[in-house]
Amino acid sequence: MTISVFDIIKKWLKITAIISIIFIASVLAADFYMSLSTRTQLYQNIEALPVQETALVLGTSKYIHRTLNPYYQYRIDAAIKLYKKNKVTHFLLSGDNAHRSYNEPWTMKRDLLEAGIPEENITLDYAGFRTLDSVQRAKEIFDANSLTIVTQKFHCERAVFISNHFDMDTVCLVVPSPTGWANRKIRFREVLARTKAMLDLYIFNVQAKFLGPKEPIDHRSLPIE
């Protein structure tokens, strides 16, 4: 019995289609599970948030092509409200510090200082290269096992999921997301990021890029009246 080239191509197309379907189903399942498993730890109303000592504000660029990044501004505005409503006493600002002209933690600190938050109530994490790094370092380096994370909903779910993996006590304040194509594009990327996060945590056991010596946060400072 002779197998034609057409039959071989058809067979491989069928195999490719099956693999593609399994991959897409796995990615969508990971996305759904991450949302479902963290839903009770997300808050959109500041008043309903439990009081925590530390808020972890996840960094992003303040400007995109010289235009103020709304993702950044929403996070900073929410952080200031958290403090003024006595929901947290301290901020851990975590982000990338790629070079002298791009420093996410310091940029956030500057804006919080301008809002009247004392410098002693702010700790900077310059090695928050990824969400996993920011969350794991909060626990391992800064002894912040209980956290209120501040970011957009899609990011909240992944950050809380990672923190749950590290047995941390976390909630997340959901801040607004911009509407339109930009948000849809980021949400699509988030689906892939969640699959990678699960692989990192459960298959490859990926750890934060840098850990180093402990720098416990001093919680003796009090929130403003």
KOLFIMAR-242124 format. One record per residue (C-alpha): residue in three letters; chain; x, y, z. Coordinates in nm, 4 decimals. Last residue first. Example, Ala and Ser with C-alpha at 12.3 -4.5 7.8 and 13.67 -1.06 7.14 Angstrom:
residues 2
 code unit       c1       c2       c3
  ser    A   1.3670  -0.1060   0.7140
  ala    A   1.2300  -0.4500   0.7800
end
This chain:
residues 225
 code unit       c1       c2       c3
  glu    A  -0.4726   6.1117   6.0503
  ile    A  -0.1663   6.0003   5.8563
  pro    A  -0.0646   5.6377   5.8772
  leu    A   0.1793   5.5310   6.1498
  ser    A   0.5517   5.4537   6.1279
  arg    A   0.6731   5.1576   6.3354
  his    A   0.6322   4.9219   6.0406
  asp    A   1.0004   4.8925   5.9536
  ile    A   1.0207   4.6735   5.6455
  pro    A   1.2639   4.3836   5.6735
  glu    A   1.5676   4.4062   5.4402
  lys    A   1.6827   4.0456   5.4080
  pro    A   2.0005   3.9639   5.2198
  gly    A   1.9993   3.8564   4.8529
  leu    A   1.7061   3.7690   4.6289
  phe    A   1.7700   3.8406   4.2630
  lys    A   1.6144   3.6717   3.9587
  ala    A   1.3105   3.5609   4.1576
  gln    A   1.2594   3.1859   4.1398
  val    A   1.1361   2.9568   3.8626
  asn    A   1.0134   2.6162   3.9758
  phe    A   1.0072   2.4897   3.6145
  ile    A   0.6818   2.2954   3.6236
  tyr    A   0.4514   2.4347   3.8922
  leu    A   0.5492   2.7974   3.9420
  asp    A   0.7135   2.8895   3.6108
  leu    A   0.4636   2.6849   3.4085
  met    A   0.1762   2.8511   3.5903
  ala    A   0.3250   3.1955   3.5347
  lys    A   0.3830   3.1200   3.1651
  thr    A   0.0170   3.0283   3.1215
  arg    A  -0.0803   3.3458   3.3016
  ala    A   0.1448   3.5582   3.0809
  leu    A  -0.0208   3.4098   2.7716
  val    A  -0.3646   3.5242   2.8866
  glu    A  -0.2121   3.8562   2.9944
  arg    A  -0.0985   3.9264   2.6388
  phe    A  -0.4618   3.9193   2.5299
  arg    A  -0.5547   4.1543   2.8161
  ile    A  -0.2805   4.3937   2.7070
  lys    A  -0.4201   4.4032   2.3532
  arg    A  -0.7739   4.4558   2.4810
  asn    A  -0.6537   4.7433   2.6998
  ala    A  -0.4773   4.9148   2.4122
  trp    A  -0.7774   4.8678   2.1831
  gly    A  -1.0198   5.0628   2.3956
  thr    A  -1.0764   5.1218   2.7644
  pro    A  -0.8254   5.2243   3.0258
  ser    A  -0.8162   5.0057   3.3356
  pro    A  -0.9477   5.1097   3.6747
  val    A  -0.7880   4.9973   4.0022
  val    A  -0.8550   4.6627   4.1678
  leu    A  -0.7227   4.6619   4.5236
  cys    A  -0.5690   4.3220   4.5810
  val    A  -0.5751   4.0953   4.8837
  thr    A  -0.2877   3.8966   5.0231
  asp    A  -0.1933   3.6579   5.3020
  met    A   0.1067   3.4729   5.1592
  asp    A   0.1483   3.0996   5.1125
  phe    A   0.3997   3.1333   4.8250
  his    A   0.1527   2.9853   4.5758
  asn    A  -0.1090   3.2236   4.7131
  ser    A   0.1239   3.5117   4.6270
  ile    A   0.1451   3.3904   4.2673
  phe    A  -0.2345   3.3734   4.2384
  val    A  -0.2601   3.7185   4.3965
  ala    A  -0.0239   3.8633   4.1360
  arg    A  -0.2038   3.6888   3.8492
  glu    A  -0.5493   3.8030   3.9573
  cys    A  -0.4382   4.1549   4.0362
  his    A  -0.2794   4.1923   3.6917
  phe    A  -0.6082   4.1323   3.5118
  lys    A  -0.7814   4.3549   3.7674
  gln    A  -0.5447   4.6532   3.7457
  thr    A  -0.2885   4.7166   4.0203
  val    A  -0.2392   4.7615   4.3944
  ile    A  -0.1501   4.4622   4.6114
  thr    A  -0.2570   4.4722   4.9752
  leu    A  -0.0067   4.2576   5.1537
  ser    A   0.0594   4.0181   5.4391
  asn    A   0.3900   3.8277   5.4161
  ala    A   0.5920   4.1465   5.3998
  asp    A   0.9233   4.0127   5.5336
  phe    A   1.1115   4.2484   5.2947
  ile    A   1.3453   3.9973   5.1336
  glu    A   1.1569   3.6669   5.1220
  lys    A   0.7982   3.7887   5.1302
  ala    A   0.8086   4.1043   4.9183
  arg    A   1.0832   3.9393   4.7111
  gln    A   0.8420   3.6631   4.6086
  val    A   0.5738   3.9090   4.5034
  ser    A   0.7952   4.1489   4.3081
  asp    A   0.9957   3.8708   4.1422
  leu    A   0.6817   3.6855   4.0324
  thr    A   0.5367   4.0077   3.8930
  arg    A   0.8482   4.0568   3.6851
  phe    A   1.1563   4.2791   3.7073
  gly    A   1.0839   4.3813   4.0648
  ala    A   1.4533   4.4194   4.1461
  tyr    A   1.4533   4.7878   4.2487
  asp    A   1.2332   4.7315   4.5508
  leu    A   1.1770   5.0631   4.7230
  thr    A   1.0387   5.1144   5.0724
  ile    A   0.8082   5.4038   5.1639
  asn    A   0.6660   5.5036   5.5027
  glu    A   0.9921   5.6660   5.6103
  glu    A   0.9587   5.9028   5.3125
  pro    A   0.6401   6.0512   5.4529
  ile    A   0.3317   6.0562   5.2256
  gly    A   0.2411   6.4128   5.1338
  ala    A   0.1173   6.3660   4.7786
  glu    A   0.4513   6.4933   4.6439
  leu    A   0.6189   6.2124   4.8368
  leu    A   0.3883   5.9614   4.6689
  asp    A   0.4799   6.0976   4.3253
  arg    A   0.8521   6.0800   4.3978
  lys    A   0.8195   5.7277   4.5302
  met    A   0.6469   5.6111   4.2144
  thr    A   0.9279   5.7507   3.9983
  trp    A   1.1851   5.5954   4.2322
  pro    A   1.0287   5.2508   4.1988
  glu    A   0.9953   5.2696   3.8166
  asn    A   1.3484   5.3836   3.7364
  tyr    A   1.4175   5.4559   3.3719
  ser    A   1.6694   5.7368   3.3103
  arg    A   1.9437   5.5786   3.5183
  his    A   1.8966   5.2320   3.3691
  ala    A   1.6703   4.9253   3.3859
  asn    A   1.5332   4.9868   3.7330
  asp    A   1.2234   4.7721   3.7049
  gly    A   0.9492   4.7688   3.9617
  ser    A   0.8383   4.7355   4.3197
  leu    A   0.7141   5.0091   4.5493
  leu    A   0.6570   4.8679   4.8966
  phe    A   0.4312   5.1157   5.0705
  his    A   0.3607   5.1437   5.4424
  thr    A   0.0810   5.2098   5.6888
  val    A  -0.2126   5.0669   5.4976
  lys    A  -0.5924   5.1105   5.5029
  asn    A  -0.5728   5.4417   5.6874
  lys    A  -0.8066   5.6171   5.4424
  lys    A  -0.5279   5.8571   5.3443
  tyr    A  -0.2976   5.5656   5.2787
  leu    A  -0.5331   5.3757   5.0543
  lys    A  -0.6266   5.6950   4.8709
  ile    A  -0.2606   5.7610   4.7884
  ala    A  -0.2188   5.4069   4.6579
  ala    A  -0.5302   5.4404   4.4422
  asp    A  -0.3980   5.7561   4.2753
  ile    A  -0.0625   5.5873   4.2148
  arg    A  -0.2197   5.2801   4.0570
  tyr    A  -0.4555   5.4815   3.8362
  gln    A  -0.1654   5.6986   3.7208
  tyr    A   0.0497   5.4041   3.6142
  tyr    A  -0.2195   5.2330   3.4085
  pro    A  -0.3126   5.5740   3.2664
  asn    A   0.0374   5.6159   3.1135
  leu    A   0.1037   5.9878   3.0726
  thr    A   0.2058   6.0566   2.7131
  arg    A   0.5728   6.1126   2.6280
  his    A   0.5778   5.7992   2.4064
  ile    A   0.4367   5.5974   2.6964
  tyr    A   0.4959   5.7707   3.0289
  lys    A   0.4857   5.6529   3.3897
  ser    A   0.6257   5.3100   3.3052
  thr    A   0.4938   5.0251   3.5166
  gly    A   0.5415   4.9254   3.8760
  leu    A   0.3436   4.7055   4.1084
  val    A   0.2358   4.8791   4.4273
  leu    A   0.2664   4.6432   4.7238
  ala    A   0.0689   4.7884   5.0121
  thr    A   0.1916   4.7052   5.3607
  glu    A   0.0408   4.6968   5.7097
  gln    A  -0.2967   4.5645   5.6038
  val    A  -0.6476   4.6833   5.6880
  pro    A  -0.9208   4.4812   5.5204
  leu    A  -1.0655   4.6383   5.2062
  ala    A  -1.4377   4.7160   5.2019
  glu    A  -1.3875   5.0942   5.2142
  ile    A  -1.1452   5.0760   4.9224
  asn    A  -1.4158   4.9344   4.6956
  gln    A  -1.2919   4.7345   4.3979
  tyr    A  -1.1687   4.4412   4.6021
  leu    A  -1.0043   4.1173   4.4874
  gln    A  -0.9350   3.8291   4.7266
  thr    A  -1.2648   3.6468   4.6675
  arg    A  -1.1973   3.6236   4.2916
  thr    A  -0.8571   3.4569   4.3251
  ser    A  -0.9384   3.0965   4.2266
  leu    A  -1.1810   3.1928   3.9506
  ser    A  -0.9528   3.4365   3.7705
  met    A  -0.6552   3.1995   3.7761
  tyr    A  -0.8756   2.9090   3.6715
  phe    A  -1.0134   3.0982   3.3716
  asp    A  -0.6697   3.1971   3.2403
  ala    A  -0.5262   2.8506   3.2936
  ala    A  -0.8246   2.6971   3.1125
  leu    A  -0.7828   2.9403   2.8225
  val    A  -0.4164   2.8467   2.7834
  ser    A  -0.4899   2.4745   2.8110
  ala    A  -0.7711   2.4931   2.5535
  ile    A  -0.5454   2.6845   2.3144
  phe    A  -0.2690   2.4262   2.3519
  ile    A  -0.5031   2.1276   2.3132
  ile    A  -0.6596   2.2822   2.0027
  ser    A  -0.3185   2.3549   1.8527
  ile    A  -0.1982   1.9990   1.9195
  ile    A  -0.5103   1.8572   1.7518
  ala    A  -0.4719   2.0891   1.4522
  thr    A  -0.1044   1.9996   1.4142
  ile    A  -0.1864   1.6283   1.4226
  lys    A  -0.4558   1.6759   1.1570
  leu    A  -0.2233   1.8837   0.9424
  trp    A   0.0390   1.6146   0.9780
  lys    A  -0.2018   1.3462   0.8576
  lys    A  -0.3226   1.5571   0.5654
  ile    A   0.0361   1.6233   0.4578
  ile    A   0.1153   1.2520   0.4700
  asp    A  -0.2009   1.1656   0.2749
  phe    A  -0.1177   1.4244   0.0078
  val    A   0.2357   1.2882  -0.0235
  ser    A   0.0792   0.9538  -0.1102
  ile    A   0.1000   0.6391   0.0991
  thr    A   0.1487   0.3300  -0.1124
  met    A   0.0000   0.0000   0.0000
end
